C-alpha cells in the first residue's frame, strides 16, 4: 500500500456579524495509506468541461478532532489537488475516506 500524508478540510459553521451562518474551512494534516488507487476518469456532463473523478480510498489515522468532526469533512488533498470526499467510514482508530471529483469551494 502506498503511504499518504496530506491535509483534510473540515467545515465549521460560525455566526457572522449579520446573523448569517457561514462555513469556514479548518485544515488538519494526517498520515495514512492509499488503500484502493483508481486514477482519473472523465464524466461527461452538460457543462463546458468534463469533470475528472478519482475514486481513491484513503485510510487516515484519526486524531480526536477527526473522530469528533468526521461528518464535516469536505475534502482531502492528494497529489496537489483538493478532492471532494464522497463518503467516510469510521473504523476506529482510522477513518476511511472515498474521493470523488475536484473540490470547488463556493466563493
Secondary structure, 3 states (H helix, E strand, C coil): CEEEEEEEEEEEEEECCCCCEEEEEEEEEEEEEEEECCCCEEECCCCCCCEEECCCEEEEECCHHHHHHHHHEEEEEECCEEEEEEEEEEECCEEEEEEEEECCCCC
